[in-house]
Amino acid sequence: MKKIGILTSGGDCQGLNPAIRGVAKALYDRLGKEVKIYGIRDGYRGLIEGDYDVMKKGDFSGILTLGGTILGTSRQPFKQMKVIGEDGVDKVEAMKNNYKQMDLDCLVILGGNGTHKTANLLSNEGLNVITLPKTIDNDLWGTDITFGFYSALDVATDVIDRLHTTATSHGRIFVVEIMGHKAGWLNLYAGVAGGADVILIPEIPYSMDKITEVIDNRTKDGKVFSIVAVAEGAISLEESKLSKKEFKAAREKMPYSSIAYRVADDIAKATGHEVRVAVPGHIQRGGSPSPYDRVLSTRLGAKAAELICQGTFGCMVGVRNNQVVPVPLSEVAGKLKSVPLDNDVIASARSIGVSFGD
């Protein structure tokens, strides 16, 4: 009898349930009644507190098209994992003890960057761990793609598409803020797919003079509207020269709720145009997973089951050159996959006149 624990950690996204389903169904197919699956509630919190239950085969039916996660999730900062709080709980020891209490053969963890740091920690502590790459930001090292990305891309692109009609009708400039604190993959792809005129991503610091130049040139050409797609982690040229401490202090003093509102205000002051802001926010992470993510999540989940049966642990199931392969957790944890400046999508966008504010 193999005993497998599954948890989802960090921010939710589309594709988590199909991935859970993929792992479970592939295990049942391979092992039949010789497998017991424990569902651990609310991510690492559940593993710390011992909040888990044995799942039934029927629990994995009807969830392929379901958004979110049936297991629940929470954010447990990696920096706090080895810190004993006021409750006196040693989180790492608690997780190890509950792993042993369930008598697990493997713990399957679905999550993004922070989740993988803790997964690697648990692997180094001697637990059998396999992870699946989840994040709409697509910024996880070691895999070409993460599930959740293309579903969020569909939503973000639809938002930009809809803004085009109202921007055209009223002759306005729209600034739309797309998720992505540290990497601009989602905003880059959504901006290109949605026909944005300016795309601002964290990897390319922007100059407001360059942005206003684009808008002024469009106005001279008789174009009455502009779409500026801004990643929530976009930074100005001036900010890029600050230290981390200085940058944090500057952002804390910023009199705007987010970067999109600052960009919009700066554009309005510089051009005299009417500017509106749209922030779709968590809508990008919600709803049913796209067909692409359903397929991707199923492939990753099925591969995880195969690795479990082979006894291959300490790895993330990633996609490289369209092949689903195990990637050592030591290569993944703590590494960010940023958009390279020579990315071909950036080059293609520039070639059709899209500005990146530089």
C-alpha positions in Angstrom: 0.0 0.0 0.0 1.4 3.4 -1.1 0.4 6.4 0.9 0.5 9.8 -0.8 -0.2 13.2 0.6 -1.2 16.2 -1.6 -1.3 19.9 -0.8 -1.7 23.1 -2.7 0.2 26.2 -1.4 0.5 29.9 -2.1 -1.9 31.8 -4.4 -4.6 29.8 -6.1 -4.9 29.7 -9.9 -6.6 27.8 -12.6 -5.3 24.2 -13.2 -4.8 23.2 -9.6 -7.8 20.8 -9.5 -7.0 19.2 -12.9 -3.4 18.6 -11.6 -4.7 17.0 -8.3 -7.0 14.9 -10.5 -4.2 13.9 -12.8 -2.1 12.7 -9.9 -4.9 10.7 -8.3 -6.4 9.1 -11.4 -2.9 8.0 -12.6 -2.1 6.5 -9.2 -5.4 4.7 -9.1 -4.8 3.4 -12.6 -1.4 2.1 -11.7 -2.0 0.9 -8.2 -5.7 0.3 -7.9 -6.7 -0.3 -4.3 -3.0 -0.3 -3.3 -2.9 3.4 -2.9 -4.2 5.8 -0.2 -4.3 9.5 -0.8 -4.3 12.1 2.0 -5.7 15.5 1.2 -3.9 18.1 3.3 -6.0 21.3 3.8 -4.8 24.8 3.2 -1.3 24.2 2.1 1.6 24.0 4.6 -0.7 25.2 7.4 -2.5 21.9 7.2 0.8 19.9 7.2 2.0 21.9 10.2 -1.3 21.5 12.2 -2.1 18.0 11.1 -5.3 19.0 9.2 -5.8 16.3 6.7 -8.1 13.4 5.7 -8.0 10.3 3.6 -9.7 11.1 0.2 -12.1 8.9 -1.7 -11.8 8.1 -5.3 -15.0 10.0 -6.0 -13.4 13.2 -4.5 -11.4 13.5 -7.7 -14.4 13.3 -10.1 -16.0 16.4 -11.6 -13.1 18.8 -10.8 -11.4 18.9 -14.2 -13.2 22.2 -15.1 -13.3 23.6 -11.6 -11.2 26.7 -10.7 -9.4 27.2 -7.4 -8.4 24.2 -5.3 -10.6 21.6 -3.5 -7.9 21.3 -0.9 -7.8 25.0 0.0 -4.5 27.0 0.2 -2.7 29.5 2.2 0.5 31.5 2.2 3.2 30.4 4.6 6.3 32.6 4.1 9.5 30.6 3.7 11.4 33.0 5.9 9.1 32.1 8.8 9.4 28.3 8.4 12.4 27.9 10.7 11.2 30.6 13.1 9.5 29.4 16.2 6.6 31.8 16.9 4.7 32.7 20.1 2.8 29.4 19.9 6.1 27.6 20.4 5.6 25.4 17.3 8.6 24.2 15.4 7.0 24.3 12.0 9.6 22.1 10.2 9.5 19.4 12.9 5.7 19.6 12.9 5.5 19.0 9.2 8.0 16.1 9.5 6.0 14.6 12.3 2.7 14.8 10.5 4.4 13.3 7.4 5.4 10.3 9.6 2.0 10.2 11.3 0.4 9.6 7.9 3.2 7.2 7.1 3.6 8.8 3.6 5.6 7.4 0.8 5.6 10.7 -0.9 4.3 14.3 -0.5 3.0 15.9 -3.7 3.2 19.7 -3.5 1.6 22.1 -6.0 2.9 25.7 -5.9 5.1 28.5 -7.1 8.3 30.1 -6.0 7.9 30.4 -2.2 6.3 26.9 -2.1 9.3 25.4 -3.9 11.7 26.8 -1.3 9.8 25.0 1.5 9.5 21.9 -0.6 13.2 21.8 -1.1 13.7 22.3 2.6 11.5 19.3 3.3 13.3 17.3 0.7 16.6 18.1 2.4 15.1 17.1 5.7 14.6 13.6 4.3 11.0 13.7 3.1 10.1 12.2 -0.3 8.8 15.2 -2.2 7.5 15.8 -5.7 6.3 19.2 -6.8 4.1 20.5 -9.7 4.7 24.1 -11.1 1.8 26.4 -10.5 1.7 30.2 -11.1 0.0 32.6 -13.4 3.3 34.5 -13.5 5.2 31.7 -15.3 8.3 32.8 -13.4 9.3 29.5 -11.9 12.8 28.3 -12.8 13.3 24.9 -14.4 10.1 24.7 -16.5 9.2 26.4 -19.8 5.6 26.8 -18.7 3.6 26.7 -15.5 -0.1 25.8 -15.3 -2.3 28.7 -14.6 -0.4 31.0 -17.0 -2.4 30.5 -20.2 -5.8 30.6 -18.3 -4.8 33.9 -16.8 -3.6 35.1 -20.2 -7.0 34.4 -21.7 -8.6 36.6 -19.0 -6.0 39.4 -19.2 -6.3 39.5 -23.0 -10.1 39.6 -22.8 -9.8 42.6 -20.5 -7.6 44.5 -22.9 -9.9 43.5 -25.8 -12.9 45.0 -24.0 -11.0 48.1 -23.1 -10.3 48.8 -26.8 -14.0 49.3 -27.5 -14.6 51.8 -24.8 -11.3 53.5 -25.3 -12.1 54.0 -29.0 -15.7 55.2 -28.3 -14.5 57.9 -25.8 -11.1 58.7 -27.3 -9.4 57.9 -24.0 -6.1 56.5 -22.8 -6.5 53.3 -20.8 -3.9 52.0 -18.4 -4.5 48.4 -17.5 -2.6 46.7 -14.7 -1.8 43.0 -15.2 -0.5 40.7 -12.5 3.2 40.1 -12.2 5.3 41.5 -9.4 8.7 40.3 -10.3 8.4 39.0 -13.9 6.5 40.4 -16.8 5.6 37.2 -18.7 1.8 37.6 -18.3 1.7 41.3 -19.2 4.1 40.8 -22.1 1.9 38.1 -23.7 -1.4 39.8 -22.8 -0.1 43.1 -24.1 0.9 41.6 -27.4 -2.2 39.5 -27.7 -4.5 42.4 -26.9 -2.8 44.9 -29.1 -1.5 47.3 -26.4 0.5 50.3 -27.6 2.8 50.4 -24.6 3.8 47.4 -22.5 5.7 48.0 -19.2 7.3 45.0 -17.5 9.6 44.8 -14.5 12.6 43.7 -16.6 12.6 46.9 -18.6 12.6 50.1 -16.6 10.4 52.8 -18.3 10.9 56.4 -19.0 7.7 58.6 -18.8 9.1 60.8 -21.6 9.2 57.7 -23.9 5.6 56.8 -23.0 4.3 60.3 -23.6 6.2 60.4 -26.9 4.3 57.3 -28.1 1.0 58.8 -27.1 1.7 62.2 -28.7 2.8 60.5 -31.9 -0.4 58.4 -32.0 -2.5 61.6 -31.5 -0.7 63.3 -34.4 -1.5 60.2 -36.6 -5.2 60.7 -35.8 -5.5 57.8 -33.3 -7.8 59.0 -30.6 -7.0 56.3 -28.0 -4.0 54.3 -26.5 -3.7 51.2 -24.4 -0.9 51.1 -21.9 -0.5 47.6 -20.3 1.4 47.8 -17.0 2.7 44.9 -15.0 2.1 45.4 -11.3 5.8 45.2 -10.7 6.8 47.7 -13.4 9.5 50.2 -12.3 10.6 53.6 -13.7 14.2 54.3 -14.9 14.7 56.4 -11.8 13.6 53.6 -9.5 15.9 51.1 -11.2 18.9 53.1 -9.9 17.8 52.8 -6.2 18.9 50.2 -3.7 16.4 47.7 -2.5 16.0 49.6 0.7 15.6 52.9 -1.1 13.1 51.4 -3.5 11.0 49.9 -0.8 10.9 53.2 1.1 10.0 55.1 -2.1 7.1 52.8 -2.9 5.8 53.0 0.7 5.6 56.8 0.3 4.0 56.6 -3.2 0.6 58.3 -2.9 -1.1 55.8 -5.2 -2.8 52.4 -4.6 -0.7 50.8 -7.3 1.7 51.5 -10.1 -1.0 51.8 -12.7 -2.5 54.8 -11.0 0.9 56.6 -10.9 1.5 55.9 -14.6 -2.0 57.1 -15.4 -1.6 60.3 -13.4 1.8 61.0 -15.0 0.4 60.5 -18.5 -2.5 62.8 -17.8 -0.2 65.5 -16.5 2.2 65.2 -19.4 -0.3 65.0 -22.2 -3.5 66.6 -21.1 -5.4 63.6 -22.2 -8.2 61.9 -20.4 -6.9 58.7 -18.7 -8.7 55.8 -17.1 -7.3 52.9 -15.1 -8.5 49.3 -15.1 -7.2 46.8 -12.6 -8.7 43.3 -13.2 -6.7 41.9 -10.2 -7.7 38.5 -8.9 -10.2 38.0 -11.7 -7.1 36.9 -13.7 -6.6 34.0 -11.2 -10.2 32.9 -11.0 -12.6 30.8 -13.0 -12.4 27.6 -15.0 -9.0 26.5 -16.4 -8.4 26.9 -20.1 -8.3 23.7 -22.3 -4.5 24.2 -22.5 -4.1 24.2 -18.8 -6.4 21.2 -18.3 -4.1 19.2 -20.7 -0.9 20.6 -19.1 -2.0 19.9 -15.6 -3.1 16.4 -16.5 0.2 15.7 -18.1 2.2 17.0 -15.1 0.0 15.1 -12.6 0.3 11.8 -14.5 4.1 12.2 -14.7 4.2 12.8 -10.9 2.3 9.5 -10.4 4.8 7.7 -12.7 7.8 9.1 -10.7 6.2 8.1 -7.4 5.9 4.5 -8.7 9.5 4.6 -9.8 10.7 6.0 -6.5 12.1 9.2 -8.0 11.8 12.0 -5.5 13.3 15.4 -4.7 12.2 16.9 -8.0 9.7 19.2 -9.7 7.8 17.9 -12.7 8.5 20.5 -15.4 8.2 21.1 -19.1 11.3 21.4 -21.2 11.1 21.5 -25.0 7.6 20.2 -24.7 8.8 17.2 -22.8 7.5 16.5 -19.3 10.6 15.8 -17.2 11.8 15.7 -13.6 13.9 18.7 -12.5 15.9 18.6 -9.3 14.4 20.8 -6.6 17.8 22.1 -5.8 17.9 23.7 -9.3 14.4 25.3 -8.9 14.2 26.6 -5.3 14.9 30.3 -4.9 15.4 31.0 -8.6 13.3 33.4 -10.6 12.6 33.0 -14.3 12.5 36.6 -15.6 11.8 37.6 -19.1 15.2 37.8 -20.9 15.7 41.1 -22.8 16.5 39.2 -26.0 13.1 37.3 -25.8 11.7 36.8 -29.2 8.2 38.0 -28.2 9.8 41.4 -27.1 11.6 41.5 -30.4 8.4 40.8 -32.4 6.5 43.4 -30.4 9.1 46.1 -31.1 9.1 45.2 -34.8 5.4 46.1 -35.0 5.8 49.4 -33.1 5.0 48.4 -29.5 6.9 50.5 -27.0 8.3 49.2 -23.8 8.9 52.7 -22.4 12.6 52.6 -23.0 
